[in-house]
Amino acid sequence: MLTTLALAPGFFSNVGRGIGAILLYAVIGLLLMLLGFWAIDLTTPGKLNRFVRDGLPNAVIVTSAGIVSMAFIVVTAIWGASGALAEGLLASLIFGLVGIIAQVAAVRVLEWITGIRIGAVLADPERRPEAWVVAAAHIALGLVVAVAII
């Protein structure tokens, strides 16, 4: 018995478009995560990239939370675009940039209000509870911005 596999017309063009969208969104996501990292590094005492590279646990915790929160924003912007590629890419970029600004400002205000000396926390080789507070603030702000997109 011989059966044939029939593909819908336009199948390969849809697959190609999907692959292109994945690659473009990945580039936007990576760009935003790098910009977010740079913004945190710029507004934080010390060199965050060196702290992370040296494996300082508080720097790793805070940086990881910042990256996850950026992903929330990008994913929500993609989802909100309802399959419209150009609009999704532009929305991801715009919301991501606004999210970075909102996150950095809000986290710095939180640190100021709570008296967290983030430079000392990030440079400490021992885990400190303050790092978890700052990490939670990053994730919470990422969720707030993500839900605001909807």
C-alpha positions in Angstrom: 0.0 0.0 0.0 1.5 3.3 -1.1 0.5 6.6 0.5 1.6 10.0 -0.4 2.3 12.9 1.9 0.7 16.0 0.7 1.8 19.4 2.0 -0.5 22.3 2.0 0.3 24.9 -0.7 2.6 27.5 0.7 3.9 25.2 3.4 7.6 26.0 2.7 7.1 29.7 2.4 5.3 29.6 5.9 8.2 27.7 7.3 10.7 30.1 5.8 8.8 33.1 7.2 8.7 31.4 10.6 12.4 30.8 10.6 13.0 34.4 9.6 10.8 35.6 12.4 12.6 33.4 15.0 15.9 34.8 13.9 14.8 38.4 13.9 13.1 38.2 17.3 16.2 36.4 18.7 18.4 39.3 17.5 16.0 41.9 19.1 15.8 39.9 22.3 19.6 39.5 22.5 20.0 43.2 21.7 17.6 44.2 24.5 19.2 41.9 27.0 22.6 43.3 26.2 21.3 46.9 26.5 19.6 46.0 29.8 22.8 44.5 31.1 24.7 47.6 29.9 22.2 49.9 31.6 22.4 48.0 34.9 26.2 48.0 34.6 26.3 51.8 33.8 24.1 52.7 36.8 25.8 50.3 39.3 29.1 50.9 41.1 31.8 48.5 40.0 32.1 46.5 36.8 29.1 44.2 36.6 30.5 42.1 33.7 33.7 41.4 35.7 31.7 40.5 38.8 29.7 38.0 36.8 32.7 36.7 35.0 34.4 36.2 38.4 31.4 34.2 39.6 30.4 36.6 42.4 27.0 35.2 43.4 25.1 38.4 44.1 26.1 39.8 40.7 25.0 36.6 39.0 21.6 36.7 40.8 20.9 40.3 40.0 22.0 39.9 36.4 20.0 36.7 35.8 16.9 38.4 37.2 17.4 41.4 34.8 17.7 39.1 31.8 14.6 37.1 32.8 12.6 40.3 33.2 13.7 41.5 29.8 12.5 38.2 28.3 9.1 38.7 29.9 8.8 42.1 28.1 10.0 40.8 24.7 7.8 37.7 24.8 4.7 39.7 25.7 5.4 42.2 22.9 5.7 39.3 20.5 2.5 37.7 21.7 0.7 41.1 21.5 1.7 41.6 17.9 -0.7 38.7 16.9 1.6 37.4 14.2 2.3 40.7 12.5 6.1 40.5 12.1 7.0 44.2 11.5 4.7 45.4 14.3 5.9 42.7 16.7 9.6 43.6 16.0 9.0 47.3 16.5 6.8 46.8 19.6 9.4 44.5 21.1 12.1 47.1 20.5 10.0 50.0 21.8 8.6 48.2 24.9 12.0 46.7 25.6 13.7 50.1 25.6 11.0 51.6 27.8 11.2 48.5 30.1 14.9 48.9 30.5 14.5 52.6 31.5 11.6 51.8 33.9 13.5 48.9 35.5 16.8 50.6 36.0 15.1 53.7 37.5 12.7 51.7 39.7 15.4 49.4 41.0 17.7 52.3 41.8 14.9 54.0 43.7 14.2 50.8 45.6 17.9 50.6 46.5 17.9 54.2 47.7 14.7 53.8 49.8 15.8 50.5 51.4 19.4 51.7 51.9 20.9 48.9 49.8 24.5 49.6 48.9 24.3 47.6 45.6 28.0 48.1 44.7 29.1 46.5 48.0 26.4 43.7 47.6 27.5 42.8 44.0 31.2 42.8 44.9 30.7 40.5 48.0 31.8 36.9 47.5 29.2 35.7 49.9 25.5 35.6 49.1 23.6 38.5 50.6 19.8 38.8 51.1 19.8 42.2 49.5 20.7 40.6 46.1 17.5 38.7 46.3 15.5 41.9 47.0 17.0 43.6 44.0 16.5 40.5 41.8 12.9 40.3 42.9 12.5 44.0 42.0 13.9 43.3 38.5 11.5 40.4 37.9 8.5 42.2 39.3 9.2 45.3 37.1 9.6 43.1 34.1 6.2 41.5 34.8 4.6 44.9 35.4 5.9 46.2 32.0 4.9 43.0 30.3 1.4 43.1 31.6 1.1 46.8 30.7 1.9 45.8 27.0 -1.3 43.6 27.0 
